[in-house]
């Protein structure tokens, strides 16, 4: 497909009739024009590098250095381990005054949920599975799978991840819930044509692995050839950087630098931005030890939540309580809107104090599992 201004609809749909078949990827040439639509973000014109660009690059480096806590072994030479642990524990407990534990505050959560229909949205990495050095090893435990299966039998439940939808499903292996991959740009949800605020959302009706009819919505499908090309170019560009790892997440490309030496962070960023200068319709975002290349469209994890609520027939109901549990910066899009609309709330999964638009917190995936079990038990007792 070509990106042309003649498109009447801003939403692009995967033309495939089966979820099991991969999309065709053709060689891509950067277009000279782009659809004018509210779905797409404004893209800046190319500029020659200047001092502001140098400052901007330095800011990215600072962000990369601060994106996750330093390993304990890197600070042992400066402070005794027990002093570090005591100081961190004190700061975390002070932080929890603002972001109370969803476990110790569970009674307050049930008061909010009484008489309402809870809809549950979960991130994957760092929420349902631990953060690991190799993304391919982020395996969900059987105990966590049982907890997710149980809660999904009681509430509408979806996993919204930066991973490709197929990868997340391969990890989770549950058909009782809905999946949104690539930060919500690849959604498999219930069959219901969604119409909200006069906007008609086009979906492809298909079947899942069990033959159940589902809707497939991919607002960035027209970008697939471009993203495939960028993946190849980035893979070639960073292949000599020790520890750098590429991941193809279908509608976005992830460059993991968790295993890269800090003195090579700047090199990673320079290589990535050098490739992206030829792709003005792609943007660079940042997660936990990962740089992510995404299409320049106005779509994020909150938009995926909104779409799924509409698909489930829950978007216009006052008695719906969305709960979103996540650990990543990209989850903040959902936290922010839930907080601003005073409708539902976010739960941040973090063992380190950090600012968030979430209302509650959980320390790690183990506490997430306990929260899911507690939520399911409350629902069964109150039914």
matplotlib code that plots the C-alpha trace (Angstrom):
import matplotlib.pyplot as plt

x = [0.0, 1.1, 0.6, -1.5, -3.6, -6.5, -7.4, -10.7, -10.4, -7.5, -7.8, -5.9, -7.0, -5.1, -6.6, -5.9, -8.9, -6.9, -5.0, -2.6, -1.2, 1.6, 1.1, 2.9, 5.9, 7.0, 10.1, 9.3, 10.2, 9.6, 6.6, 6.5, 3.0, 0.9, -2.7, -4.1, -6.0, -6.5, -5.0, -1.6, 0.7, 2.5, 5.9, 8.8, 10.7, 14.2, 16.8, 20.5, 22.1, 22.7, 23.4, 19.8, 20.1, 23.3, 21.4, 18.5, 20.9, 22.4, 18.9, 18.3, 21.5, 20.5, 17.2, 18.8, 21.1, 18.2, 15.7, 16.1, 17.8, 21.6, 22.6, 23.7, 27.1, 27.8, 27.4, 28.9, 32.2, 30.7, 28.3, 27.8, 24.9, 22.9, 23.1, 21.9, 19.0, 17.9, 18.0, 16.0, 13.5, 12.9, 12.5, 10.1, 8.0, 7.8, 6.8, 4.0, 2.3, 1.5, 1.1, -0.4, -0.2, -3.2, -2.9, -3.1, -5.6, -7.8, -10.8, -10.9, -10.7, -13.6, -15.6, -15.0, -15.8, -19.1, -22.0, -19.7, -18.5, -14.7, -12.7, -9.1, -6.1, -2.6, 0.8, 3.0, 6.8, 7.5, 3.9, 3.0, 6.5, 9.8, 12.1, 15.0, 18.2, 17.0, 13.4, 12.9, 13.1, 10.3, 8.3, 5.1, 5.0, 2.3, 1.0, 0.6, -1.1, -3.6, -4.2, -4.8, -7.1, -9.1, -9.6, -10.4, -13.3, -14.8, -14.0, -13.4, -9.6, -7.0, -3.3, -1.8, 1.9, 4.6, 5.4, 3.8, 0.4, 1.5, 4.5, 2.4, -0.1, 2.7, 3.9, 0.4, -1.4, -4.8, -7.9, -10.1, -8.8, -8.2, -4.8, -3.4, 0.2, 2.6, 1.4, -2.2, -1.6, -2.6, -5.8, -7.7, -11.0, -14.7, -16.8, -18.6, -18.5, -17.4, -19.0, -18.1, -18.6, -19.7, -16.5, -16.8, -14.0, -13.2, -12.2, -11.4, -13.5, -11.5, -11.1, -8.8, -6.8, -10.0, -12.2, -14.0, -15.0, -13.0, -12.3, -8.8, -8.0, -4.6, -4.6, -1.0, -1.1, 0.0, 3.4, 4.3, 6.6, 8.4, 8.9, 10.2, 12.8, 13.8, 14.2, 16.7, 18.6, 18.8, 19.9, 22.8, 23.6, 23.9, 25.2, 28.8, 27.6, 28.1, 24.9, 22.5, 19.6, 16.9, 13.2, 10.6, 7.3, 5.4, 4.1, 7.1, 10.8, 12.6, 16.3, 17.2, 20.3, 19.9, 23.1, 25.0, 27.9, 26.8, 29.7, 28.1, 24.6, 25.4, 26.6, 23.3, 21.3, 23.4, 23.1, 19.3, 18.8, 21.0, 18.8, 15.6, 16.5, 15.3, 11.9, 10.0, 6.8, 8.4, 9.2, 11.6, 10.2, 11.8, 11.0, 12.8, 16.3, 14.8, 14.5, 11.3, 10.6, 6.9, 4.6, 3.7, 0.1, -2.1, -2.5, -1.2, -2.2, -5.0, -6.5, -6.4, -8.2, -10.8, -11.2, -11.6, -14.2, -16.2, -15.9, -17.2, -20.1, -18.7, -17.6, -20.8, -21.7, -21.3, -21.1, -17.8, -14.6, -11.5, -8.4, -5.0, -1.9, 1.5, 5.1, 6.3, 6.4, 4.0, 1.4, 1.3, -0.9, -3.6, -2.9, -3.2, -6.6, -8.1, -6.9, -8.1, -11.5, -11.9, -13.0, -11.1, -7.5, -4.0, -1.7, 2.0, 4.2, 7.6, 10.1, 11.7, 10.1, 9.1, 6.5, 3.3, -0.3, -1.2, -3.3, -2.0, 1.2, 2.5, 6.1, 6.6, 4.9, 4.6, 2.4, 0.5, -0.3, -1.5, -3.6, -5.3, -6.0, -7.5, -9.6, -11.0, -11.7, -13.6, -15.7, -16.6, -17.5, -19.6, -21.5]
y = [0.0, 3.6, 6.4, 8.8, 11.8, 10.3, 8.0, 9.0, 7.1, 7.7, 4.1, 1.4, -2.2, -5.4, -6.9, -10.4, -12.6, -14.9, -13.9, -16.8, -15.5, -12.9, -9.6, -9.2, -6.9, -5.1, -2.8, 0.7, 4.1, 7.1, 9.0, 12.7, 13.1, 11.7, 11.5, 14.6, 13.3, 13.7, 10.2, 11.3, 13.5, 16.5, 15.6, 18.2, 19.0, 17.9, 20.3, 20.5, 19.7, 22.6, 23.3, 22.5, 19.1, 18.5, 19.4, 17.2, 14.3, 14.8, 14.7, 11.3, 10.1, 11.2, 9.5, 6.2, 6.3, 6.9, 4.6, 1.8, 1.4, 0.8, -2.8, -3.2, -4.3, -0.9, 0.9, -1.5, 0.3, 3.5, 2.5, -0.6, -2.7, -2.4, 1.4, 1.4, -1.0, 1.0, 4.3, 2.9, 1.3, 4.6, 6.5, 3.8, 3.9, 7.7, 7.4, 5.0, 7.7, 9.2, 5.9, 3.5, -0.3, -1.7, -4.6, -2.7, -0.4, -3.2, -2.4, 1.1, -0.4, -2.6, 0.4, 2.0, -1.2, -2.0, -1.9, -1.3, -3.5, -3.9, -4.0, -5.1, -4.1, -5.5, -4.8, -7.8, -7.3, -6.2, -6.7, -10.3, -11.4, -10.1, -7.9, -10.1, -9.5, -11.4, -10.3, -13.8, -15.2, -13.1, -16.2, -16.1, -18.5, -21.1, -19.6, -16.2, -17.8, -19.4, -16.1, -14.3, -17.1, -16.9, -13.2, -13.2, -15.6, -13.0, -9.6, -8.5, -8.7, -7.6, -7.5, -4.4, -4.7, -3.1, -6.6, -7.9, -9.4, -12.9, -12.9, -11.9, -14.6, -17.2, -16.2, -16.1, -18.9, -17.9, -17.6, -16.2, -12.6, -10.0, -8.9, -5.6, -5.7, -3.0, -0.5, -1.0, -0.8, -4.4, -5.4, -8.6, -8.0, -9.1, -8.8, -5.5, -2.7, 0.3, 3.7, 6.5, 10.2, 9.8, 8.0, 4.6, 2.2, -0.4, -3.9, -7.1, -10.0, -13.2, -16.2, -16.9, -20.1, -21.8, -20.8, -18.1, -15.0, -11.9, -8.4, -7.4, -3.7, -2.3, 1.5, 1.5, -1.4, 0.8, 1.3, -2.4, -2.2, 0.9, -0.7, -3.9, -1.9, 0.1, -3.1, -4.4, -1.1, -0.8, -4.4, -3.8, -0.5, -1.7, -5.3, -4.3, -2.9, -5.5, -6.3, -4.4, -6.5, -5.9, -7.0, -6.9, -6.1, -5.9, -2.3, -1.0, -1.8, -2.2, -1.6, -3.1, -1.8, -3.4, -5.4, -2.6, -1.0, 2.6, 4.1, 2.8, 4.2, 7.3, 5.2, 3.3, 6.5, 8.0, 4.9, 4.8, 8.5, 8.3, 5.6, 7.4, 10.7, 9.2, 8.2, 11.4, 9.3, 7.3, 8.6, 7.5, 6.8, 5.4, 2.6, 0.6, 0.1, 0.1, 2.6, 2.1, 3.2, 3.7, 5.2, 8.9, 8.4, 9.5, 6.1, 4.7, 2.3, 4.5, 4.6, 0.8, 0.7, 3.1, 0.9, -2.3, -0.6, 0.4, -3.0, -4.6, -2.1, -0.5, 2.9, 4.8, 3.2, 5.1, 1.9, 0.7, 0.8, 0.4, -0.8, -0.6, -2.3, -1.5, -0.7, 1.1, 4.8, 3.9, 2.8, 6.4, 7.4, 5.2, 6.3, 9.9, 9.8, 7.6, 10.1, 13.1, 11.7, 10.4, 7.1, 4.1, 4.2, 3.0, 0.8, 1.3, -1.7, -0.5, -1.3, 2.2, 5.6, 7.5, 10.0, 8.6, 9.4, 6.1, 6.1, 2.9, 0.9, -2.7, -3.6, -6.4, -9.2, -11.3, -8.5, -8.2, -11.9, -11.5, -8.5, -10.5, -13.4, -11.0, -9.3, -12.6, -13.8, -10.6, -10.9, -14.5, -13.7, -10.7, -12.5]
z = [0.0, -0.6, 1.9, -0.1, 0.7, -1.1, 1.8, 3.2, 6.5, 9.0, 10.2, 8.4, 8.6, 8.1, 4.9, 6.1, 6.9, 9.3, 12.4, 11.8, 8.6, 8.6, 6.8, 3.5, 3.7, 0.6, 0.0, 1.3, -0.1, 2.1, 0.7, -0.1, 1.3, 4.1, 5.0, 6.7, 9.7, 13.4, 14.0, 12.9, 14.9, 13.3, 12.0, 12.1, 9.0, 8.7, 10.1, 10.1, 13.5, 15.8, 19.5, 20.5, 18.9, 21.0, 24.1, 23.1, 22.5, 26.0, 27.4, 25.8, 27.3, 30.7, 30.2, 29.2, 32.2, 34.6, 32.9, 35.5, 38.9, 38.7, 39.6, 43.2, 42.3, 40.7, 44.0, 46.5, 46.3, 47.6, 50.3, 52.4, 51.2, 54.4, 54.3, 50.7, 51.5, 54.6, 52.7, 49.7, 52.1, 53.8, 50.5, 49.3, 52.4, 52.2, 48.5, 49.4, 51.3, 47.9, 46.1, 48.7, 48.2, 46.4, 48.8, 52.1, 50.5, 49.1, 51.4, 49.9, 46.4, 47.1, 48.3, 44.9, 43.1, 44.9, 42.5, 39.5, 36.7, 36.9, 33.7, 34.2, 32.0, 32.5, 31.1, 30.6, 31.2, 34.7, 35.7, 35.0, 34.5, 35.9, 33.9, 32.6, 30.7, 27.6, 26.6, 25.2, 28.7, 30.2, 31.0, 33.0, 35.9, 36.1, 39.4, 37.7, 34.7, 37.1, 38.8, 35.5, 34.2, 37.4, 37.4, 33.7, 34.4, 36.6, 34.9, 31.3, 31.2, 28.6, 28.3, 26.7, 25.9, 23.9, 22.6, 19.5, 20.1, 19.0, 21.3, 24.3, 23.5, 23.3, 26.8, 28.4, 26.5, 27.7, 25.4, 28.2, 27.7, 25.1, 23.7, 22.5, 21.2, 20.0, 22.6, 21.5, 17.7, 17.2, 19.1, 19.1, 20.8, 20.9, 17.8, 18.1, 15.6, 17.7, 17.1, 19.5, 19.1, 15.5, 14.5, 12.8, 13.6, 11.0, 12.1, 10.3, 11.6, 12.0, 14.3, 17.1, 17.8, 19.1, 16.2, 18.2, 16.1, 17.0, 15.8, 14.7, 14.8, 13.5, 13.1, 11.9, 9.4, 6.6, 8.3, 8.3, 5.2, 6.6, 10.1, 8.5, 6.6, 9.7, 11.6, 9.1, 9.0, 12.7, 13.1, 10.8, 12.5, 16.0, 15.4, 16.6, 19.9, 22.6, 24.5, 22.2, 21.1, 18.5, 18.8, 16.1, 17.7, 14.4, 14.7, 16.6, 16.8, 20.1, 20.7, 24.1, 25.8, 29.2, 28.6, 27.0, 29.0, 30.1, 28.1, 24.9, 25.6, 23.6, 20.7, 20.7, 20.6, 17.9, 15.7, 16.2, 15.4, 12.4, 10.9, 11.8, 10.2, 6.9, 8.3, 9.4, 9.9, 12.7, 16.2, 19.0, 22.5, 25.6, 28.0, 30.7, 29.1, 25.7, 22.8, 20.7, 17.2, 16.6, 13.9, 14.2, 15.0, 17.9, 19.4, 22.7, 25.5, 26.7, 23.2, 23.3, 26.6, 25.2, 22.1, 24.2, 26.5, 23.5, 22.0, 25.2, 25.4, 28.5, 27.3, 27.9, 31.3, 34.5, 36.5, 34.9, 36.9, 34.7, 36.6, 34.8, 36.2, 34.7, 35.3, 32.2, 31.1, 28.3, 30.8, 32.1, 29.1, 30.6, 34.2, 33.2, 31.5, 34.2, 36.8, 34.8, 34.2, 37.8, 36.3, 37.4, 38.5, 37.7, 39.8, 39.2, 39.6, 40.9, 43.6, 43.2, 44.0, 40.9, 39.8, 38.3, 37.5, 39.1, 42.3, 43.9, 43.8, 43.9, 44.4, 41.9, 39.9, 43.1, 44.6, 41.3, 41.6, 45.2, 44.1, 41.3, 43.6, 46.3, 43.6, 42.4, 45.9, 46.7, 43.6, 44.4, 48.0, 47.0, 44.3]

ax = plt.figure().add_subplot(projection="3d")
ax.plot(x, y, z, "-o")
ax.set_aspect("equal")
plt.show()
